[in-house]
């Protein structure tokens, strides 16, 4: 299993909203991201689903320099 296949699997979260946001970013933004942003995306995928929903919906603050990445993930839903 290559890296993109592994990440696609990790993007499957069981809710349409999360699946859509994460997969949309993976298929578009991740492919052109630098290594630092890719590392942050992997870190983002490591969050628990309830925390991840809160972060992506703007209900929870983001730490660790993920603000820009979260903004990009949100933009890919338009």
PDB file of N, CA, C and O in Angstrom:
ATOM      1  N   UNK A   1       0.855  -1.173   0.000  1.00  0.00           N
ATOM      2  CA  UNK A   1       0.000   0.000   0.000  1.00  0.00           C
ATOM      3  C   UNK A   1       0.900   1.235   0.000  1.00  0.00           C
ATOM      4  O   UNK A   1       1.765   1.386   0.863  1.00  0.00           O
ATOM      5  N   UNK A   2       0.685   2.111  -0.975  1.00  0.00           N
ATOM      6  CA  UNK A   2       1.520   3.311  -1.039  1.00  0.00           C
ATOM      7  C   UNK A   2       0.972   4.399  -0.110  1.00  0.00           C
ATOM      8  O   UNK A   2      -0.083   4.236   0.503  1.00  0.00           O
ATOM      9  N   UNK A   3       1.700   5.499  -0.019  1.00  0.00           N
ATOM     10  CA  UNK A   3       1.367   6.564   0.918  1.00  0.00           C
ATOM     11  C   UNK A   3      -0.022   7.141   0.679  1.00  0.00           C
ATOM     12  O   UNK A   3      -0.781   7.325   1.631  1.00  0.00           O
ATOM     13  N   UNK A   4      -0.369   7.429  -0.571  1.00  0.00           N
ATOM     14  CA  UNK A   4      -1.687   8.002  -0.855  1.00  0.00           C
ATOM     15  C   UNK A   4      -2.815   7.041  -0.504  1.00  0.00           C
ATOM     16  O   UNK A   4      -3.848   7.467   0.012  1.00  0.00           O
ATOM     17  N   UNK A   5      -2.634   5.768  -0.772  1.00  0.00           N
ATOM     18  CA  UNK A   5      -3.655   4.782  -0.403  1.00  0.00           C
ATOM     19  C   UNK A   5      -3.832   4.719   1.103  1.00  0.00           C
ATOM     20  O   UNK A   5      -4.954   4.620   1.598  1.00  0.00           O
ATOM     21  N   UNK A   6      -2.732   4.776   1.827  1.00  0.00           N
ATOM     22  CA  UNK A   6      -2.797   4.759   3.292  1.00  0.00           C
ATOM     23  C   UNK A   6      -3.533   5.992   3.811  1.00  0.00           C
ATOM     24  O   UNK A   6      -4.361   5.894   4.716  1.00  0.00           O
ATOM     25  N   UNK A   7      -3.227   7.143   3.235  1.00  0.00           N
ATOM     26  CA  UNK A   7      -3.887   8.382   3.656  1.00  0.00           C
ATOM     27  C   UNK A   7      -5.372   8.381   3.278  1.00  0.00           C
ATOM     28  O   UNK A   7      -6.204   8.859   4.049  1.00  0.00           O
ATOM     29  N   UNK A   8      -5.707   7.851   2.106  1.00  0.00           N
ATOM     30  CA  UNK A   8      -7.129   7.740   1.725  1.00  0.00           C
ATOM     31  C   UNK A   8      -7.885   6.920   2.763  1.00  0.00           C
ATOM     32  O   UNK A   8      -9.002   7.262   3.152  1.00  0.00           O
ATOM     33  N   UNK A   9      -7.267   5.847   3.199  1.00  0.00           N
ATOM     34  CA  UNK A   9      -7.887   4.997   4.212  1.00  0.00           C
ATOM     35  C   UNK A   9      -8.077   5.777   5.520  1.00  0.00           C
ATOM     36  O   UNK A   9      -9.119   5.658   6.165  1.00  0.00           O
ATOM     37  N   UNK A  10      -7.081   6.567   5.908  1.00  0.00           N
ATOM     38  CA  UNK A  10      -7.171   7.350   7.140  1.00  0.00           C
ATOM     39  C   UNK A  10      -8.183   8.485   7.030  1.00  0.00           C
ATOM     40  O   UNK A  10      -8.702   8.952   8.044  1.00  0.00           O
ATOM     41  N   UNK A  11      -8.468   8.931   5.811  1.00  0.00           N
ATOM     42  CA  UNK A  11      -9.456   9.994   5.601  1.00  0.00           C
ATOM     43  C   UNK A  11     -10.890   9.485   5.735  1.00  0.00           C
ATOM     44  O   UNK A  11     -11.817  10.285   5.862  1.00  0.00           O
ATOM     45  N   UNK A  12     -11.079   8.184   5.709  1.00  0.00           N
ATOM     46  CA  UNK A  12     -12.418   7.610   5.867  1.00  0.00           C
ATOM     47  C   UNK A  12     -12.778   7.624   7.342  1.00  0.00           C
ATOM     48  O   UNK A  12     -12.267   6.820   8.121  1.00  0.00           O
ATOM     49  N   UNK A  13     -13.651   8.533   7.720  1.00  0.00           N
ATOM     50  CA  UNK A  13     -13.963   8.723   9.130  1.00  0.00           C
ATOM     51  C   UNK A  13     -15.379   8.317   9.490  1.00  0.00           C
ATOM     52  O   UNK A  13     -15.718   8.298  10.673  1.00  0.00           O
ATOM     53  N   UNK A  14     -16.217   7.992   8.520  1.00  0.00           N
ATOM     54  CA  UNK A  14     -17.562   7.535   8.828  1.00  0.00           C
ATOM     55  C   UNK A  14     -18.617   8.629   8.855  1.00  0.00           C
ATOM     56  O   UNK A  14     -19.797   8.345   9.061  1.00  0.00           O
ATOM     57  N   UNK A  15     -18.213   9.865   8.651  1.00  0.00           N
ATOM     58  CA  UNK A  15     -19.195  10.935   8.515  1.00  0.00           C
ATOM     59  C   UNK A  15     -18.970  11.593   7.162  1.00  0.00           C
ATOM     60  O   UNK A  15     -17.832  11.790   6.736  1.00  0.00           O
ATOM     61  N   UNK A  16     -20.052  11.925   6.501  1.00  0.00           N
ATOM     62  CA  UNK A  16     -19.941  12.500   5.162  1.00  0.00           C
ATOM     63  C   UNK A  16     -19.117  13.782   5.161  1.00  0.00           C
ATOM     64  O   UNK A  16     -18.313  14.018   4.259  1.00  0.00           O
ATOM     65  N   UNK A  17     -19.330  14.606   6.184  1.00  0.00           N
ATOM     66  CA  UNK A  17     -18.639  15.894   6.231  1.00  0.00           C
ATOM     67  C   UNK A  17     -17.129  15.718   6.319  1.00  0.00           C
ATOM     68  O   UNK A  17     -16.378  16.326   5.557  1.00  0.00           O
ATOM     69  N   UNK A  18     -16.694  14.883   7.252  1.00  0.00           N
ATOM     70  CA  UNK A  18     -15.249  14.656   7.401  1.00  0.00           C
ATOM     71  C   UNK A  18     -14.676  13.964   6.173  1.00  0.00           C
ATOM     72  O   UNK A  18     -13.631  14.365   5.663  1.00  0.00           O
ATOM     73  N   UNK A  19     -15.351  12.935   5.702  1.00  0.00           N
ATOM     74  CA  UNK A  19     -14.872  12.219   4.521  1.00  0.00           C
ATOM     75  C   UNK A  19     -14.707  13.174   3.343  1.00  0.00           C
ATOM     76  O   UNK A  19     -13.698  13.134   2.638  1.00  0.00           O
ATOM     77  N   UNK A  20     -15.701  14.028   3.135  1.00  0.00           N
ATOM     78  CA  UNK A  20     -15.654  14.962   2.010  1.00  0.00           C
ATOM     79  C   UNK A  20     -14.494  15.943   2.151  1.00  0.00           C
ATOM     80  O   UNK A  20     -13.695  16.103   1.228  1.00  0.00           O
ATOM     81  N   UNK A  21     -14.403  16.598   3.304  1.00  0.00           N
ATOM     82  CA  UNK A  21     -13.350  17.597   3.509  1.00  0.00           C
ATOM     83  C   UNK A  21     -11.954  16.995   3.370  1.00  0.00           C
ATOM     84  O   UNK A  21     -11.106  17.522   2.650  1.00  0.00           O
ATOM     85  N   UNK A  22     -11.734  15.895   4.062  1.00  0.00           N
ATOM     86  CA  UNK A  22     -10.398  15.305   4.083  1.00  0.00           C
ATOM     87  C   UNK A  22      -9.994  14.744   2.722  1.00  0.00           C
ATOM     88  O   UNK A  22      -8.868  14.952   2.269  1.00  0.00           O
ATOM     89  N   UNK A  23     -10.910  14.037   2.075  1.00  0.00           N
ATOM     90  CA  UNK A  23     -10.580  13.466   0.764  1.00  0.00           C
ATOM     91  C   UNK A  23     -10.416  14.535  -0.300  1.00  0.00           C
ATOM     92  O   UNK A  23      -9.563  14.416  -1.180  1.00  0.00           O
ATOM     93  N   UNK A  24     -11.224  15.574  -0.224  1.00  0.00           N
ATOM     94  CA  UNK A  24     -11.100  16.655  -1.197  1.00  0.00           C
ATOM     95  C   UNK A  24      -9.722  17.318  -1.079  1.00  0.00           C
ATOM     96  O   UNK A  24      -9.071  17.589  -2.088  1.00  0.00           O
ATOM     97  N   UNK A  25      -9.284  17.577   0.155  1.00  0.00           N
ATOM     98  CA  UNK A  25      -7.948  18.158   0.343  1.00  0.00           C
ATOM     99  C   UNK A  25      -6.869  17.184  -0.129  1.00  0.00           C
ATOM    100  O   UNK A  25      -5.919  17.585  -0.802  1.00  0.00           O
ATOM    101  N   UNK A  26      -7.016  15.913   0.221  1.00  0.00           N
ATOM    102  CA  UNK A  26      -6.011  14.911  -0.153  1.00  0.00           C
ATOM    103  C   UNK A  26      -5.837  14.849  -1.668  1.00  0.00           C
ATOM    104  O   UNK A  26      -4.711  14.766  -2.159  1.00  0.00           O
ATOM    105  N   UNK A  27      -6.928  14.888  -2.400  1.00  0.00           N
ATOM    106  CA  UNK A  27      -6.873  14.742  -3.853  1.00  0.00           C
ATOM    107  C   UNK A  27      -6.411  16.015  -4.564  1.00  0.00           C
ATOM    108  O   UNK A  27      -6.025  15.961  -5.732  1.00  0.00           O
ATOM    109  N   UNK A  28      -6.446  17.142  -3.882  1.00  0.00           N
ATOM    110  CA  UNK A  28      -6.079  18.390  -4.547  1.00  0.00           C
ATOM    111  C   UNK A  28      -4.914  19.082  -3.842  1.00  0.00           C
ATOM    112  O   UNK A  28      -3.826  19.189  -4.408  1.00  0.00           O
ATOM    113  N   UNK A  29      -5.128  19.544  -2.637  1.00  0.00           N
ATOM    114  CA  UNK A  29      -4.112  20.326  -1.930  1.00  0.00           C
ATOM    115  C   UNK A  29      -2.898  19.532  -1.496  1.00  0.00           C
ATOM    116  O   UNK A  29      -1.773  20.025  -1.579  1.00  0.00           O
ATOM    117  N   UNK A  30      -3.109  18.318  -1.037  1.00  0.00           N
ATOM    118  CA  UNK A  30      -1.996  17.503  -0.545  1.00  0.00           C
ATOM    119  C   UNK A  30      -0.971  17.244  -1.648  1.00  0.00           C
ATOM    120  O   UNK A  30       0.234  17.226  -1.397  1.00  0.00           O
ATOM    121  N   UNK A  31      -1.454  17.047  -2.847  1.00  0.00           N
ATOM    122  CA  UNK A  31      -0.562  16.706  -3.961  1.00  0.00           C
ATOM    123  C   UNK A  31       0.407  17.822  -4.306  1.00  0.00           C
ATOM    124  O   UNK A  31       1.479  17.557  -4.850  1.00  0.00           O
ATOM    125  N   UNK A  32       0.053  19.067  -4.001  1.00  0.00           N
ATOM    126  CA  UNK A  32       0.933  20.198  -4.308  1.00  0.00           C
ATOM    127  C   UNK A  32       1.570  20.800  -3.055  1.00  0.00           C
ATOM    128  O   UNK A  32       2.301  21.787  -3.141  1.00  0.00           O
ATOM    129  N   UNK A  33       1.295  20.210  -1.899  1.00  0.00           N
ATOM    130  CA  UNK A  33       1.812  20.736  -0.622  1.00  0.00           C
ATOM    131  C   UNK A  33       3.287  20.395  -0.456  1.00  0.00           C
ATOM    132  O   UNK A  33       3.784  19.405  -0.993  1.00  0.00           O
ATOM    133  N   UNK A  34       3.977  21.255   0.311  1.00  0.00           N
ATOM    134  CA  UNK A  34       5.360  20.935   0.638  1.00  0.00           C
ATOM    135  C   UNK A  34       5.381  19.896   1.768  1.00  0.00           C
ATOM    136  O   UNK A  34       4.341  19.562   2.335  1.00  0.00           O
ATOM    137  N   UNK A  35       6.558  19.401   2.080  1.00  0.00           N
ATOM    138  CA  UNK A  35       6.666  18.312   3.061  1.00  0.00           C
ATOM    139  C   UNK A  35       6.164  18.728   4.439  1.00  0.00           C
ATOM    140  O   UNK A  35       5.560  17.917   5.140  1.00  0.00           O
ATOM    141  N   UNK A  36       6.399  19.966   4.837  1.00  0.00           N
ATOM    142  CA  UNK A  36       5.927  20.441   6.135  1.00  0.00           C
ATOM    143  C   UNK A  36       4.417  20.386   6.242  1.00  0.00           C
ATOM    144  O   UNK A  36       3.878  19.957   7.263  1.00  0.00           O
ATOM    145  N   UNK A  37       3.725  20.822   5.188  1.00  0.00           N
ATOM    146  CA  UNK A  37       2.264  20.779   5.187  1.00  0.00           C
ATOM    147  C   UNK A  37       1.762  19.339   5.154  1.00  0.00           C
ATOM    148  O   UNK A  37       0.759  19.015   5.792  1.00  0.00           O
ATOM    149  N   UNK A  38       2.447  18.486   4.423  1.00  0.00           N
ATOM    150  CA  UNK A  38       2.060  17.074   4.380  1.00  0.00           C
ATOM    151  C   UNK A  38       2.189  16.443   5.765  1.00  0.00           C
ATOM    152  O   UNK A  38       1.332  15.664   6.182  1.00  0.00           O
ATOM    153  N   UNK A  39       3.249  16.779   6.463  1.00  0.00           N
ATOM    154  CA  UNK A  39       3.432  16.259   7.822  1.00  0.00           C
ATOM    155  C   UNK A  39       2.319  16.736   8.744  1.00  0.00           C
ATOM    156  O   UNK A  39       1.819  15.969   9.567  1.00  0.00           O
ATOM    157  N   UNK A  40       1.930  18.000   8.608  1.00  0.00           N
ATOM    158  CA  UNK A  40       0.837  18.536   9.422  1.00  0.00           C
ATOM    159  C   UNK A  40      -0.483  17.841   9.109  1.00  0.00           C
ATOM    160  O   UNK A  40      -1.291  17.608  10.008  1.00  0.00           O
ATOM    161  N   UNK A  41      -0.707  17.509   7.837  1.00  0.00           N
ATOM    162  CA  UNK A  41      -1.934  16.800   7.464  1.00  0.00           C
ATOM    163  C   UNK A  41      -1.979  15.423   8.109  1.00  0.00           C
ATOM    164  O   UNK A  41      -3.026  14.997   8.596  1.00  0.00           O
ATOM    165  N   UNK A  42      -0.864  14.735   8.114  1.00  0.00           N
ATOM    166  CA  UNK A  42      -0.799  13.423   8.775  1.00  0.00           C
ATOM    167  C   UNK A  42      -1.083  13.582  10.263  1.00  0.00           C
ATOM    168  O   UNK A  42      -1.783  12.760  10.855  1.00  0.00           O
ATOM    169  N   UNK A  43      -0.546  14.628  10.866  1.00  0.00           N
ATOM    170  CA  UNK A  43      -0.806  14.918  12.276  1.00  0.00           C
ATOM    171  C   UNK A  43      -2.295  15.217  12.506  1.00  0.00           C
ATOM    172  O   UNK A  43      -2.882  14.769  13.491  1.00  0.00           O
ATOM    173  N   UNK A  44      -2.886  15.972  11.593  1.00  0.00           N
ATOM    174  CA  UNK A  44      -4.316  16.290  11.676  1.00  0.00           C
ATOM    175  C   UNK A  44      -5.147  15.015  11.620  1.00  0.00           C
ATOM    176  O   UNK A  44      -6.127  14.874  12.352  1.00  0.00           O
ATOM    177  N   UNK A  45      -4.758  14.097  10.758  1.00  0.00           N
ATOM    178  CA  UNK A  45      -5.488  12.828  10.642  1.00  0.00           C
ATOM    179  C   UNK A  45      -5.379  11.984  11.910  1.00  0.00           C
ATOM    180  O   UNK A  45      -6.192  11.086  12.127  1.00  0.00           O
ATOM    181  N   UNK A  46      -4.393  12.264  12.738  1.00  0.00           N
ATOM    182  CA  UNK A  46      -4.220  11.534  13.984  1.00  0.00           C
ATOM    183  C   UNK A  46      -5.161  11.977  15.092  1.00  0.00           C
ATOM    184  O   UNK A  46      -5.232  11.334  16.138  1.00  0.00           O
ATOM    185  N   UNK A  47      -5.887  13.074  14.872  1.00  0.00           N
ATOM    186  CA  UNK A  47      -6.830  13.543  15.886  1.00  0.00           C
ATOM    187  C   UNK A  47      -8.050  12.629  15.959  1.00  0.00           C
ATOM    188  O   UNK A  47      -8.448  12.020  14.967  1.00  0.00           O
ATOM    189  N   UNK A  48      -8.625  12.547  17.138  1.00  0.00           N
ATOM    190  CA  UNK A  48      -9.877  11.796  17.311  1.00  0.00           C
ATOM    191  C   UNK A  48     -10.979  12.483  16.505  1.00  0.00           C
ATOM    192  O   UNK A  48     -10.928  13.694  16.289  1.00  0.00           O
ATOM    193  N   UNK A  49     -11.965  11.719  16.064  1.00  0.00           N
ATOM    194  CA  UNK A  49     -13.012  12.253  15.205  1.00  0.00           C
ATOM    195  C   UNK A  49     -13.738  13.449  15.809  1.00  0.00           C
ATOM    196  O   UNK A  49     -13.979  14.437  15.115  1.00  0.00           O
ATOM    197  N   UNK A  50     -14.092  13.376  17.094  1.00  0.00           N
ATOM    198  CA  UNK A  50     -14.831  14.482  17.706  1.00  0.00           C
ATOM    199  C   UNK A  50     -13.991  15.758  17.759  1.00  0.00           C
ATOM    200  O   UNK A  50     -14.519  16.857  17.590  1.00  0.00           O
ATOM    201  N   UNK A  51     -12.699  15.615  17.990  1.00  0.00           N
ATOM    202  CA  UNK A  51     -11.798  16.762  17.996  1.00  0.00           C
ATOM    203  C   UNK A  51     -11.622  17.280  16.568  1.00  0.00           C
ATOM    204  O   UNK A  51     -11.635  18.489  16.337  1.00  0.00           O
ATOM    205  N   UNK A  52     -11.462  16.381  15.630  1.00  0.00           N
ATOM    206  CA  UNK A  52     -11.273  16.758  14.232  1.00  0.00           C
ATOM    207  C   UNK A  52     -12.485  17.521  13.704  1.00  0.00           C
ATOM    208  O   UNK A  52     -12.326  18.521  13.004  1.00  0.00           O
ATOM    209  N   UNK A  53     -13.668  17.071  14.023  1.00  0.00           N
ATOM    210  CA  UNK A  53     -14.885  17.786  13.608  1.00  0.00           C
ATOM    211  C   UNK A  53     -14.885  19.187  14.203  1.00  0.00           C
ATOM    212  O   UNK A  53     -15.157  20.161  13.502  1.00  0.00           O
ATOM    213  N   UNK A  54     -14.583  19.290  15.477  1.00  0.00           N
ATOM    214  CA  UNK A  54     -14.545  20.591  16.129  1.00  0.00           C
ATOM    215  C   UNK A  54     -13.535  21.530  15.502  1.00  0.00           C
ATOM    216  O   UNK A  54     -13.808  22.718  15.328  1.00  0.00           O
ATOM    217  N   UNK A  55     -12.385  21.009  15.165  1.00  0.00           N
ATOM    218  CA  UNK A  55     -11.328  21.819  14.544  1.00  0.00           C
ATOM    219  C   UNK A  55     -11.759  22.288  13.158  1.00  0.00           C
ATOM    220  O   UNK A  55     -11.640  23.469  12.834  1.00  0.00           O
ATOM    221  N   UNK A  56     -12.256  21.368  12.348  1.00  0.00           N
ATOM    222  CA  UNK A  56     -12.606  21.720  10.973  1.00  0.00           C
ATOM    223  C   UNK A  56     -13.865  22.579  10.885  1.00  0.00           C
ATOM    224  O   UNK A  56     -14.042  23.320   9.918  1.00  0.00           O
ATOM    225  N   UNK A  57     -14.737  22.484  11.881  1.00  0.00           N
ATOM    226  CA  UNK A  57     -15.945  23.307  11.886  1.00  0.00           C
ATOM    227  C   UNK A  57     -15.745  24.626  12.624  1.00  0.00           C
ATOM    228  O   UNK A  57     -16.673  25.428  12.727  1.00  0.00           O
ATOM    229  N   UNK A  58     -14.544  24.850  13.132  1.00  0.00           N
ATOM    230  CA  UNK A  58     -14.225  26.107  13.784  1.00  0.00           C
ATOM    231  C   UNK A  58     -14.689  26.217  15.221  1.00  0.00           C
ATOM    232  O   UNK A  58     -14.684  27.308  15.793  1.00  0.00           O
ATOM    233  N   UNK A  59     -15.089  25.106  15.812  1.00  0.00           N
ATOM    234  CA  UNK A  59     -15.561  25.114  17.190  1.00  0.00           C
ATOM    235  C   UNK A  59     -14.419  24.985  18.193  1.00  0.00           C
ATOM    236  O   UNK A  59     -14.560  25.382  19.350  1.00  0.00           O
ATOM    237  N   UNK A  60     -13.289  24.432  17.755  1.00  0.00           N
ATOM    238  CA  UNK A  60     -12.124  24.249  18.613  1.00  0.00           C
ATOM    239  C   UNK A  60     -10.927  24.981  18.020  1.00  0.00           C
ATOM    240  O   UNK A  60     -10.762  25.050  16.802  1.00  0.00           O
ATOM    241  N   UNK A  61     -10.108  25.517  18.891  1.00  0.00           N
ATOM    242  CA  UNK A  61      -8.876  26.185  18.473  1.00  0.00           C
ATOM    243  C   UNK A  61      -7.866  25.142  18.007  1.00  0.00           C
ATOM    244  O   UNK A  61      -7.837  24.013  18.497  1.00  0.00           O
ATOM    245  N   UNK A  62      -7.049  25.546  17.058  1.00  0.00           N
ATOM    246  CA  UNK A  62      -6.010  24.670  16.540  1.00  0.00           C
ATOM    247  C   UNK A  62      -4.680  25.106  17.135  1.00  0.00           C
ATOM    248  O   UNK A  62      -4.420  26.297  17.304  1.00  0.00           O
ATOM    249  N   UNK A  63      -3.847  24.131  17.449  1.00  0.00           N
ATOM    250  CA  UNK A  63      -2.524  24.433  17.995  1.00  0.00           C
ATOM    251  C   UNK A  63      -1.452  23.808  17.108  1.00  0.00           C
ATOM    252  O   UNK A  63      -1.745  22.981  16.244  1.00  0.00           O
ATOM    253  N   UNK A  64      -0.235  24.209  17.332  1.00  0.00           N
ATOM    254  CA  UNK A  64       0.886  23.582  16.639  1.00  0.00           C
ATOM    255  C   UNK A  64       1.079  24.035  15.214  1.00  0.00           C
ATOM    256  O   UNK A  64       1.640  23.297  14.404  1.00  0.00           O
ATOM    257  N   UNK A  65       0.624  25.243  14.882  1.00  0.00           N
ATOM    258  CA  UNK A  65       0.842  25.755  13.535  1.00  0.00           C
ATOM    259  C   UNK A  65      -0.066  25.174  12.479  1.00  0.00           C
ATOM    260  O   UNK A  65       0.242  25.266  11.291  1.00  0.00           O
ATOM    261  N   UNK A  66      -1.162  24.587  12.869  1.00  0.00           N
ATOM    262  CA  UNK A  66      -2.078  23.975  11.910  1.00  0.00           C
ATOM    263  C   UNK A  66      -3.130  24.938  11.365  1.00  0.00           C
ATOM    264  O   UNK A  66      -3.952  24.541  10.539  1.00  0.00           O
ATOM    265  N   UNK A  67      -3.120  26.188  11.807  1.00  0.00           N
ATOM    266  CA  UNK A  67      -4.169  27.128  11.411  1.00  0.00           C
ATOM    267  C   UNK A  67      -4.263  27.259   9.891  1.00  0.00           C
ATOM    268  O   UNK A  67      -5.357  27.238   9.329  1.00  0.00           O
ATOM    269  N   UNK A  68      -3.126  27.392   9.239  1.00  0.00           N
ATOM    270  CA  UNK A  68      -3.109  27.569   7.788  1.00  0.00           C
ATOM    271  C   UNK A  68      -3.632  26.312   7.097  1.00  0.00           C
ATOM    272  O   UNK A  68      -4.439  26.397   6.171  1.00  0.00           O
ATOM    273  N   UNK A  69      -3.177  25.162   7.543  1.00  0.00           N
ATOM    274  CA  UNK A  69      -3.638  23.906   6.953  1.00  0.00           C
ATOM    275  C   UNK A  69      -5.140  23.739   7.124  1.00  0.00           C
ATOM    276  O   UNK A  69      -5.830  23.378   6.171  1.00  0.00           O
ATOM    277  N   UNK A  70      -5.652  23.991   8.305  1.00  0.00           N
ATOM    278  CA  UNK A  70      -7.091  23.849   8.557  1.00  0.00           C
ATOM    279  C   UNK A  70      -7.866  24.788   7.635  1.00  0.00           C
ATOM    280  O   UNK A  70      -8.907  24.412   7.096  1.00  0.00           O
ATOM    281  N   UNK A  71      -7.366  25.992   7.456  1.00  0.00           N
ATOM    282  CA  UNK A  71      -7.998  26.916   6.518  1.00  0.00           C
ATOM    283  C   UNK A  71      -8.021  26.379   5.103  1.00  0.00           C
ATOM    284  O   UNK A  71      -9.016  26.527   4.393  1.00  0.00           O
ATOM    285  N   UNK A  72      -6.934  25.759   4.691  1.00  0.00           N
ATOM    286  CA  UNK A  72      -6.876  25.175   3.353  1.00  0.00           C
ATOM    287  C   UNK A  72      -7.853  24.020   3.218  1.00  0.00           C
ATOM    288  O   UNK A  72      -8.547  23.911   2.206  1.00  0.00           O
ATOM    289  N   UNK A  73      -7.917  23.155   4.223  1.00  0.00           N
ATOM    290  CA  UNK A  73      -8.846  22.028   4.178  1.00  0.00           C
ATOM    291  C   UNK A  73     -10.280  22.538   4.049  1.00  0.00           C
ATOM    292  O   UNK A  73     -11.069  22.009   3.266  1.00  0.00           O
ATOM    293  N   UNK A  74     -10.607  23.570   4.824  1.00  0.00           N
ATOM    294  CA  UNK A  74     -11.945  24.157   4.749  1.00  0.00           C
ATOM    295  C   UNK A  74     -12.219  24.745   3.369  1.00  0.00           C
ATOM    296  O   UNK A  74     -13.338  24.629   2.869  1.00  0.00           O
ATOM    297  N   UNK A  75     -11.230  25.372   2.744  1.00  0.00           N
ATOM    298  CA  UNK A  75     -11.415  26.004   1.430  1.00  0.00           C
ATOM    299  C   UNK A  75     -11.733  24.993   0.350  1.00  0.00           C
ATOM    300  O   UNK A  75     -12.423  25.323  -0.614  1.00  0.00           O
ATOM    301  N   UNK A  76     -11.257  23.791   0.483  1.00  0.00           N
ATOM    302  CA  UNK A  76     -11.480  22.794  -0.558  1.00  0.00           C
ATOM    303  C   UNK A  76     -12.901  22.231  -0.542  1.00  0.00           C
ATOM    304  O   UNK A  76     -13.245  21.388  -1.371  1.00  0.00           O
ATOM    305  N   UNK A  77     -13.728  22.695   0.400  1.00  0.00           N
ATOM    306  CA  UNK A  77     -15.109  22.226   0.425  1.00  0.00           C
ATOM    307  C   UNK A  77     -16.001  23.089  -0.453  1.00  0.00           C
ATOM    308  O   UNK A  77     -17.162  22.746  -0.679  1.00  0.00           O
ATOM    309  N   UNK A  78     -15.480  24.195  -0.947  1.00  0.00           N
ATOM    310  CA  UNK A  78     -16.279  25.109  -1.773  1.00  0.00           C
ATOM    311  C   UNK A  78     -16.369  24.616  -3.191  1.00  0.00           C
ATOM    312  O   UNK A  78     -17.002  25.258  -4.029  1.00  0.00           O
TER     313      UNK A  78
END
